Amino acid sequence: MNQPWRTLTPGVRVVVRRRLGPDEELLYSDVLGDLLVVDDDGVLIETRRGSVHVPAQDIALAKIVPPAPVRRPRRD
């Protein structure tokens, strides 16, 4: 089975499309953030909301994305 996500290097920013369960309204969901771990179990990604583990069997695709833009301060 072709699993190109296994070649990704921790430390890069990625988006991973994961398959959702059959009871979910949508088929897929995206996880965006910094890649922390790649192993036989899947990937661990640090998102804005915390760490997210995506199991290997749920990964539909993954790719490197550009760094997040710098957030500008809010104007009052």
Buried (B, 14 or more C-beta within 10 A) or exposed (E): EEEEBBEBEEEEBBBBBBBEEEEEEEEEBEBBBBBBEBEEEBBBBBEEEEEBEBEBEBBBEBEEEEEEEEEEEEEE
